[in-house]
Amino acid sequence: MENGGEVSSEVQTVSSDEPRRPNPELRKLLVFKVYNRRWFVLLVLCLLNCSNATIWLTFAPIADQSAQYLKVSLEEVNWLSVIYMVVAIPVSFGTTWMLDTLGLRVTLILGSGLNMFGALLRFLGTPRGTAAEVRYVLVMLGQTLGALAQPLIIFTPTKLAALWFPDHQRATANTIASMSNPLGVLLANIISPLMVPTSAQIPVLLLAYAIPACIICFLATVGIRSSTPPTPPSASAESSSCEPFIQGIKLLLKNKAYLILLLCFGSGIAVFTCFSTLLEQILCVQGYTNDFAGLCGALFIVFGIVGAGALGLYVDKTKKFIEATKINMSFSALACIAFSVVSLMPQQKAAVAAACSLFGLFGFSIYPVAMELSVECSYPVGEATSAGLIFVSGQVQSVLYIIILQALTKRLADAPLSTCGDANLSWRVPTLVMAGLCSVFTCCFIIFFHTRYRRLEAEEEAMYVTPQINDSATDEDAPSVDT
């Protein structure tokens, strides 16, 4: 340990058939320092990601009470959540430029500020004395500010991991930051129904969500003093975002491996979005209650967070990004197929819950690893650009898939087991199509995706160089390595 909480990370010798010696010209890169404050920056990002997710889905679990309090239709209540998806697509390109150009600190402070003002505007717009029309408009404006903040937050984990964490902690840091978003989704689905048994409690709920947003904004503004640590934690951190934004986009469009990942993993994100959005509607036709659907959604997220944590630690130790992604995508496709079958059967709660749990366990865990893989296959393009475009691909495909799946439903004349109310739709074809899409893109990824780990290779090349054959070389020629 050194002053200021600095920790020297160890650099290990790389064995090969030929002797390799440290490059004297890059001697300064042989020892990298990491700082304890990286955990504070990670904590702020996790809290911000979680807060933004709870603001996103505040009204979804209490749609009926929200419609009653705001005096609008259920479709208008749904738009309070859909606005996030609509805003994210055009804003994402500016966000990737900002994160790779202006830096992590500016992006996080702006994101936390938008998140806070959005949460406060929702609360201030809901007093009883406010006209119904104005009330909904102010709440929608608050949601829109939260939607503007989302890309600033969602794109940050890979950048934070690259700039602040050493190579043996990057995947873990990315996993922790990324999984705080579904944790927020889970909290929203638990807290909103508990706090709002009737519509009168909605202002109290919005205040409960606004207070953490204000605290997080304060922590980000005061606590994060720089975008990067005083010294880089790895060789690649020094050259992070060395490619200009436009040039980086051009390089990505020429990168075959990246384009395959962009399409196939973007499709996976879309399938997960469809699953989360349509789960209750699919299950209620076969007589499953909303409580059971909520339980399945919770199992989906909880098992996903557990799986992501385990896989992140494994990949940090082994660096087997490709193998982990391909194996988990295969099991995710099998779980999706299983769900498409058992969800059409009544009175199969154990099987449906198991399918949802396995789908989350294998599917959720792919996200942070695939984001790290996007950086590895596209280096030296900025981390926010490579990871951000995959998120955009997932959002675009999500909108497309939801439209297609809803169009494939058929109204049922008779549904004796249904708990859906008047909306009795057959989801047999849509669920099979969803499983088919998941399987096709998984197969394409397994067969066609191959890449070098460009960032890891660059780090190795920065620290070591294979010398020319020189009989006069002695041990004194090689500089010592501090540990």
N, C-alpha and C positions, 0 to 999 in steps of 0.2 A: 504493500500500500504506500502511496505517496501523498504529499500534501494536497488538499483540495479534493480528496476522495478519488484520486486517479488510481487506476489499476493497470499494470502492464500486462498485456495479453501475450501469451507465448507463441512463438513462431517455430514451427517444427520443420525439420529438414525433410525434403522430398526425395525419396529414394528412386533411382532409375538405373538403367543399364550403364549409363555413362555418369562419371562423377560430375556433380553440379556444385558450383560455388556461388556465394552471394555476389551480386553485382556491386562493385565498389561505388559506381556512380549513383546508385539508388540505395545507398547504405542507410539513409535516414528512414527508409520505409520498412526496415527489418524489425523495428519495434513500434507497435501502435499502442496508444493509450485510450482506454474507455473511461467514462465518467459516470459516477453514481447518479448524476442529475438526469441521465437518459431514462431512468425509471420514472422520474417525475414527468418528463415530457410524454412518455408512453401512457402514464396514468391520466394525464389531461386529455389525450386523444381518446382513450377508452371511455372516459366519462362523457366526453362530447359526442362520441359516436352513439353511445347508449341513450343520451338525452335526445338527440335528434331522431332516433328511431321511435322513442316513446311519443314525441310530438307528431311524427308521421302517422302513427296508428292510434292516436288518442280516441278517435270517434268510431273506428271500425267495430270494436267489440260492443259498443253501446249505440248502434245505429238508430234504433227505435227511439231511445230517450233523446238522442241528439236532434233527430228530425222534429220531435215534439217541442223541444226547447227553442230551437232555431226557427221553427215554423216553416220548414222546407220539406221536400220529398226525400225519400231514401236515396234516390239517384243523385240528388244534390249533395247529400251527406257522403256518398261514395266518392264524389269529386274532391272532397277534402283530403282523401288519400291518393287518388289518381293524379292530382296536381304534381306530386313529387316525381312521378314517372314522366309526365309531360315536360316539366321544367328541366329535368336532368339531361335530356338528350341535347338540346342546343347549348346549354350552359357548360357542358362537360369539356368542350374544346378550349374555352377560355380558362377553365379551371386547370387543365393540364399545363397550359402555357404559364399561368401564374405560379403554379407549384414548382415547375422546373426553372422558371426565370426569376421570380421575386423571392422565392424561398419558403421554407417551412413555417417560419415565425409569422410572417405577414398572412399567409394562408390560414393558419390556425386561429389567429386573432380575428380575422375577417369572418371566418366560419362561425366562431363562437359568438361574435357580435350579432350576426344575422340570426343565429339560433335563439339568442336571448331576446332580441327585439320581436321576433316572431312569436315567441311564447308569451311575452308581455302584452303584445297587441291582441292576442286571442283572449287573454284574461280581461283586459280593459274594455274589450268590445262586447262583453257578455252580461253586464249588470241588467237587472230586471227592468229598469227604466228605459233602456235602449230600444229603439224601434226594431221590429223583427227583421226588416230588410237590411238595416244598417248592421245589425248584429251578425248576420251571415256574411256580409261583405267584409267586415273587419276580421272575422275568424278566417275567412278565405285568404285575406291579405297576410295574416299571421302565418298560415300554412305555406303560402307562397315564399315568404322570407325563409322559413325552415327548409323549403325545397331548394332554394338558392344555396343554402348552406350545405346541403347534403353532398354534392360532388366535392366541395372543398374538404369534406371530412372523409368520405369514402375512398378517395384517391390517395390519401396521405400515408396509410400503413407501410407500403413498400418503400416510400421515400424516407420515412422515419427510420425504418429498419436499416436501410442502406447508409444513412448519414450518421447514425448514433450507435449502432450495434456492430460488434465484430461478426465475422462470417459464421462462427459457430452458434450465434444467437439470433441471426436475422430471421429465419423461418419461424422461430418461436415468438419473437416480437411481432412479426406480421400476423401470426395466428391470434395472439392475444388482442391486438388492436382490431382485427377484422371481425372476430367473434363477439366483440362488444355490441355490434349492431344487432344481430339476432337476439342477444340477451335483452336489448332494449325492446325488441318486438315482443318477447316473452313477458317482460314486465308490464308493457302496455296492455296485453291481453289479460293479465291478472289484476292489475291495479284499477283500470277503468271500470270493469264490472263491479268490483268490490266497493269502490267509492261512490258509484252512481246507481243506487237501487231505483231512484226516481230522477226525473230530469232536473229537479230543483238543485241537485248537488253538482251540476256541471261547472258552475263558476269556481267552486272549491277545488274540483279536480284540475282545472286549468291553472289555478294558483299553485297547486302542488307540483305541477310540471314546470312552472315558470321559475320557482325558487332555485331548483338545482341548475337550471340554465344560466341564471344570473351568477351563481357561485362559480360555475365552470368558466364563464367569460372572464371573471375576475382572476381566476387562477391562470388562465391562458395569457391574459394581458400583462399581469405582473410577474408571473413565474417563469415564462419562457422568454429568456433574454437574448437568444440568438438562434439562427436557423441551423447552425452546425456547431459541433463541439470545438474547443480550441485546437485540438489535433485530431486527425481522422482515425477511426477505429479499424480501417482496413485500407488496402491499396486502392480498391475501386472507389472508395468514398471520396478520395481526393479528385477523381475525374468524373464524379457524378454529374450528369446533365451537361457533359462536355459538348454534346451535339446541340446546335441551335434547334428550336422547336420545329420550324418548317423542314429543315434538313432531316430531323429525326422522323417526321411523318413520312418523308420520301424513302428513308431507309427501311421503315417498317413495311411499306407497301411493296418493297422489293424482296422482303424476307419471307420465303416460302413457309418455313416452320412457324413463324409468327402468325401468318395469315391462316394457317390451319388451326392454330390454337385460338385465334380470334373468332373463327367461325364455330368450331366445335365446342369450346368451352362457353362461348356466348350462348350457344343453344342450350347448354346445360343450365346456365343461369336462368334462361327463359323457362325451361321446364320446371325449375324450382319455384319460380314466381307463379306460374300457373297452378302448381300444386298447392301453394300457400293460399292463393286467391280463391280457388274453386273447391277446396277440400270440403267445407261445410255443405255446399250445394250438391256435391257428388254423393256424400254419405247420407244426407237426409232422405233421399228418394228411397233408400232401402230400410228406412225406419230408425236410423241412428240419430240420437238427439244432438242438440247443439253442444251440450256439456261433453258428450263423448267426442265430438269433432274438435272441441277445444283441447281435450286431453290428448288427442292424436297430434294436434298442432304443437302442443307443449313437448310431447315425447320427441317429435321431429326435431325441435330446436335443441333440447337438452342433450340428446344423443349426438346431435351434430357438433355441439360445443365440445363434448367429451372426445369425440373422434378427431376433431381438428386439433385439440391440444396434444393428443397422443401422436398424431401423424407429424405435427410440427416439430416435436422433440426428436422423433425418429429421423426426419429429413435433415435436421440440423446436424445430427451426428454422422449420417451416412452420405448426404448430398445426392441421394437417389431420387431426384425430382421427377424424372420421366417415369421410372418404374412405379413410384407411389401414385402418380396421377393416373397412369393407365390401369393399374389394378383397381384402384378405388372407383374409377369411372365404370369399369366392368361390373363391379358389385352394385353400383348405383343403378345401372341399367337393369340388372336382374331384380333389384328391389322395386323399381318402377313397374316392371312387368308384373311382379307379384301383386303390387297394389292395384293395378288395373284389372286384375282377376278377382281378388277377394273383396274389393270395394263394391262389386256388383252382386255380392251374396248377402242376404239378410242373416242376422244373428251369428255373425262371425267376428265378434269384437276382438277376441284375442289375436286372430290372424290379421285383422286390419291394423291393430295397434302395433303388432310386430313388424308389419311391412312399413309402416310410417317410421318406426324407430330405426330400422335398418337403412331406409332411404336417407334419413338424416345423418346417421352414423357415417356412412360412406360418402354421401353426396356433399354435405357441408364441409367435411374435412378437406375436400379438394380445393376449395376456394383460395385459402392463403397460399397453399403450395403452388397452385397454378399461377397465381399472381407473381410469386417468386420466379417461377419458370418463365414467365413472360419477360422478366428482366434479364434472366440468364440467356435466353435465346436472342435477345434484341440489343444487348449491350454493344456500344456505349450510348444508346438512346436513353433519354431521361426516364427514370422509374415511373414518374407520374404519367408520362405520355404513353408508355407501353401498357401499364396497368389500366389507365383511364380509358383507352380505346376498347379494351375488352369489356369493361363495364358498359360503355355505350352500346357495343354490339349486343350485350345481354338485354339492355333496356329496349332496344329496337325490336329484337326478336321476341321479347316478352309481349309487347303490344300486338305484334303480328300473330303470335300463337294464341293469345287470349281471344282475339277476334275470330280466328279460325275455329278454335274449339267451341266457342259459343255458337257459331254458325252451324256446327255439326250436330247440335243437340236437337232432339225431337220431343214435342210435347206429348205427354202420356195421357191417354183417355181415362185410364184407371190405374191408380197407384195406392192400393189399400194400406201399405205400410208407411207411406210417406209422412214425414214430419215437416215438410217444406211449406206448408200452407197451400196457396193457390199455384205456386210455380213448380209444377211437377214435370220435370224434364228428364229424358233418358240420356245418361252420360256414358252409355256403353261404347259408342263409336269414338267420342272425344278422348276417353281414357286410354283406349287401345291406340289411337293415333299419337297421343302423348308418349306412351311407352315405345311406339315405333320410332318416333323422332329421336328419343333418347338413345335407343339402340343403334340407329343408323349413324348418328354423329359420334357415338362412342366407338363404333367399328372403324369409321374413317380416321379418327384420332389415333387409334391403336395401330392401324396399318400404315398410315402416311406420315405421322409425326416423328421426325428425327432431328436432333439438333445437338450442337456442342454447347457446353456450358461456358459461354463467352466471358462472363464476368469472372468466374472462378479461374479460367485460363489467364485472363488479364492480370489478376492478382498474383498468380503464380509467376508469370513472366516478369512482373514488376519486382519481385523479390529475389528471383533466381535467374541465372543465365548459365547456359552450358558453355564452358570455356573452350577455346581452341586448344589443340594439343600443344603443350608446352612443357618440355622436360625439366626446365629450370624452376617451375612453379613450386613453391614451398608452402607450408602451413602458415607462415608469417604473411603471405600475400593475401590471405583471406581475413576479413575483419571479423571481430568477435560479435556474438549475438547476445544482447542483454536479455535477461528473463526476469 
